[in-house]
Every structure is written in structure tokens, then in C-alpha cells.
Amino acid sequence: MAHAIKRYGSGTMRIGLIGSGNMARALAVGWARPLTCSALELEQAQALAALVGGTALATNAEVAASSDHVILCHKPKQLEEVALEIADQTEVVLSILAGVTLPELRAAYPTARVYRMMPNLAAEIAQSTIGIVDDDAGDRELFEQLVGLLGELGDVIAVEESDFGVLTGISGVGPAYVALIAQTQVAAAVAEGIDEQTAKLLVGSSLKGSSALLVSRANDSEQICREVATPGGVTEKGLAVLAGPLREGFRAAMDAVLGRRQ
Ligand SMILES: NC(=O)c1ccc[n+]([C@@H]2O[C@H](COP(=O)([O-])OP(=O)(O)OC[C@H]3O[C@@H](n4cnc5c(N)ncnc54)[C@H](OP(=O)(O)O)[C@@H]3O)[C@@H](O)[C@H]2O)c1
């Protein structure tokens, strides 16, 4: 039966997390507010609840019944089984399930308001990029409340659903790609005889400052490359080696994320 959606300021929304794994933890730590959570193994939900001063509940249905907004933080393949447990008592659903489309979510939650979003692990430090499918035709007021709530975790960027795969391939996976770049830079430094701890400090500090510089320069990466790469200098030599393989690698990685290769 249709019923009115309750209205809350983002500070009073009761949030329920279905799943208490890596991404649920990042969201919960970033919000730093009491919430409810569940997991297949209750101990995992209890560990997350203890971390943020929340409440672990034994079943998904209890989480849904005690929340205003339910956030699906389980694996994509568990969509149907979880929906069977909670769809009839869920008014507002936010999904972070990679690759699960809005039509699929709406089919699983036919009576709820359903939103698709994609955060990343930097939610843990409130510096996530959070893509959300714009709710053109839907409930504008509720959408704006949710954008406010997600804005506590970082930059919220509304995109068309057709762009969601690319967004996932950039920002959803982003922390892992940066971590991989860091690993490979550390390995190259250690191979030159620097101790690992110093190498990690150098790489982490350099990535932090370089990312902040890029953002402060309105993301003008071309200009930064020009300013660092003095003609005939060492940066130019390094960039000449890296540019081709990086372009090819990121192109192929995007194909893989978009499901074009196994
Ligand atoms: N990791 C990321 O950086 C990232 C970024 C963006 C989006 N996502 C999306 O976030 C979702 C979770 O990813 P993750 O990396 O956090 O995975 P994860 O660490 O494996 O966590 C999955 C959680 O779901 C729980 N779960 C499994 N079956 C369940 C059920 N039937 N009912 C309730 N909870 C259940 C698991 O509990 P047990 O451990 O007890 O089985 C676990 O707590 C995925 O859909 C993924 O696409 C992840």
C-alpha cells in the first residue's frame, strides 16, 4: 500500500546498513553517527556497531524496520535474497551495489523510493567522490535531503545512469588504483636500495601533495605536466616511458570494469 514518505533533516535520519563489510564500514566511520547494521555473520555487524557506537541487529528485517533509509551494502548477487526479507518494510533504499541498475533495483523494491549511488573507500575520511543518479522525475525534496546526507562523506556528483559504469571505473575503484600506483612506486624505490618505510613515506606524501595541487589547479593536468617536465629534464624522460603504457592500461582497465573483457 502506498504511504507518505517521512521527512527528516539529515541529522535525524535513522540509517540502516544491510551488510557490514568494507564499504559499510567506510560509510559508517565517515558519518560518525549511531546507526543500525546487519551482516550474514552477526559478529561482523557487532564489530562495526562497536566502532561507530551503533547497534548490530540479528536480521536484515530488524534493520529495515528500525531505519528511515536503508543502504544496501551487501554484494550485488544478494539483491533478490535481501529484498525478499526487507522490501515490504522499506520506504527509501539507497544502493551502492556495483553494476545493479535502477530498473533492477525497482523490480526488487517495487514500493520503495530507490536511489543508486556509488561512493568510494575515502568516505571513511569524508573525502569520497559519490556519484548518484539524478532523480529528475521523482521526489525532489527527498533527493535533496539524501544529497545533503551523502555530502557529509565528500563530493556528491549527480550523473545520468548511462554514465554510471564509467563513474564506477573512475571513482568507485579510485582508491584501489591509487594504492596500486603507490605499491609500484614503492617497489621501484626499494629496488634502488631505499628502505621500505622511507619509500612509503615518500610515495604517500608525494601523492597527497600532487592530488591537492591538481584539485587546486582546477584539474588542469596538462599544465602541471608542462610545469614539472622541463624540456630535456628527468621528468620528461620519466613521462615518455610512462605515458603510453598508462594510457593503454587505464583504457583496458575501463574495458574490464565495464564488463568488456573477462
Ligand atoms: N569496496 C569498495 O571499495 C566498494 C566501492 C563502491 C561500492 N561497493 C559496493 O559495496 C558493496 C559491498 O562491498 P564490500 O567491498 O563492502 O564487500 P564486503 O566487504 O564483502 O561486505 C559485504 C557485506 O555484506 C554482508 N552480507 C552478505 N550476505 C548478506 C545478506 N544476505 N544479508 C546481509 N548482509 C549480507 C557480508 O556479511 P558476512 O561477511 O557476514 O558474509 C558483509 O558484511 C558491493 O555491492 C560493492 O559493489 C564497494
The ligand as a Tripos MOL2 file, in Angstrom:
@<TRIPOS>MOLECULE
LIG
   48    52     1     0     0
SMALL
NO_CHARGES

@<TRIPOS>ATOM
      1 N1         34.7180   -1.9690   -1.5100 N.am      1 LIG1
      2 C1         34.5810   -0.8430   -2.1840 C.2       1 LIG1
      3 O1         35.5060   -0.0150   -2.2780 O.2       1 LIG1
      4 C2         33.2510   -0.5080   -2.8550 C.ar      1 LIG1
      5 C3         33.1000    0.7360   -3.5070 C.ar      1 LIG1
      6 C4         31.8470    1.0490   -4.0500 C.ar      1 LIG1
      7 C5         30.7930    0.1550   -3.9890 C.ar      1 LIG1
      8 N2         30.9830   -1.0540   -3.3950 N.ar      1 LIG1
      9 C6         29.8370   -1.9870   -3.3050 C.3       1 LIG1
     10 O2         29.6110   -2.2060   -1.9420 O.3       1 LIG1
     11 C7         29.0600   -3.4820   -1.7360 C.3       1 LIG1
     12 C8         29.8180   -4.1630   -0.6120 C.3       1 LIG1
     13 O3         31.1740   -4.2880   -0.9800 O.3       1 LIG1
     14 P1         32.2720   -4.5580    0.1290 P.3       1 LIG1
     15 O4         33.5690   -4.3910   -0.5400 O.co2     1 LIG1
     16 O5         31.9700   -3.7870    1.3520 O.co2     1 LIG1
     17 O6         32.0180   -6.1280    0.3900 O.3       1 LIG1
     18 P2         32.2990   -6.9630    1.7130 P.3       1 LIG1
     19 O7         33.4100   -6.3530    2.4900 O.co2     1 LIG1
     20 O8         32.4100   -8.3820    1.2680 O.co2     1 LIG1
     21 O9         30.9570   -6.7890    2.5510 O.3       1 LIG1
     22 C9         29.7510   -7.4110    2.1730 C.3       1 LIG1
     23 C10        28.8780   -7.4640    3.4090 C.3       1 LIG1
     24 O10        27.6050   -7.9990    3.0520 O.3       1 LIG1
     25 C11        27.2550   -8.9370    4.0620 C.3       1 LIG1
     26 N3         26.2700   -9.8810    3.5820 N.ar      1 LIG1
     27 C12        26.4140  -10.9790    2.7990 C.ar      1 LIG1
     28 N4         25.2180  -11.5630    2.5950 N.ar      1 LIG1
     29 C13        24.3060  -10.8370    3.2850 C.ar      1 LIG1
     30 C14        22.9190  -10.9520    3.4830 C.ar      1 LIG1
     31 N5         22.1930  -11.9120    2.9160 N.pl3     1 LIG1
     32 N6         22.3200  -10.0210    4.2570 N.ar      1 LIG1
     33 C15        23.0220   -9.0160    4.8310 C.ar      1 LIG1
     34 N7         24.3500   -8.8600    4.6670 N.ar      1 LIG1
     35 C16        24.9810   -9.7620    3.9130 C.ar      1 LIG1
     36 C17        28.5580   -9.6060    4.4290 C.3       1 LIG1
     37 O11        28.4140  -10.2780    5.6630 O.3       1 LIG1
     38 P3         29.3740  -11.5150    6.0220 P.3       1 LIG1
     39 O12        30.7930  -11.0320    5.8750 O.co2     1 LIG1
     40 O13        28.9870  -11.8670    7.4150 O.co2     1 LIG1
     41 O14        29.0890  -12.5750    4.9930 O.co2     1 LIG1
     42 C18        29.4280   -8.3480    4.5300 C.3       1 LIG1
     43 O15        29.2180   -7.6970    5.7440 O.3       1 LIG1
     44 C19        29.1560   -4.2350   -3.0600 C.3       1 LIG1
     45 O16        27.8680   -4.3300   -3.6190 O.3       1 LIG1
     46 C20        30.0600   -3.3710   -3.9300 C.3       1 LIG1
     47 O17        29.6720   -3.3920   -5.2900 O.3       1 LIG1
     48 C21        32.1720   -1.4000   -2.8120 C.ar      1 LIG1
@<TRIPOS>BOND
     1     1     2 1
     2     2     3 2
     3     2     4 1
     4     4     5 ar
     5     4    48 ar
     6     5     6 ar
     7     6     7 ar
     8     7     8 ar
     9     8     9 1
    10     8    48 ar
    11     9    10 1
    12     9    46 1
    13    10    11 1
    14    11    12 1
    15    11    44 1
    16    12    13 1
    17    13    14 1
    18    14    15 2
    19    14    16 1
    20    14    17 1
    21    17    18 1
    22    18    19 2
    23    18    20 1
    24    18    21 1
    25    21    22 1
    26    22    23 1
    27    23    24 1
    28    23    42 1
    29    24    25 1
    30    25    26 1
    31    25    36 1
    32    26    27 ar
    33    26    35 ar
    34    27    28 ar
    35    28    29 ar
    36    29    30 ar
    37    29    35 ar
    38    30    31 1
    39    30    32 ar
    40    32    33 ar
    41    33    34 ar
    42    34    35 ar
    43    36    37 1
    44    36    42 1
    45    37    38 1
    46    38    39 2
    47    38    40 1
    48    38    41 1
    49    42    43 1
    50    44    45 1
    51    44    46 1
    52    46    47 1
@<TRIPOS>SUBSTRUCTURE
     1 LIG1         1 GROUP 0 **** ****
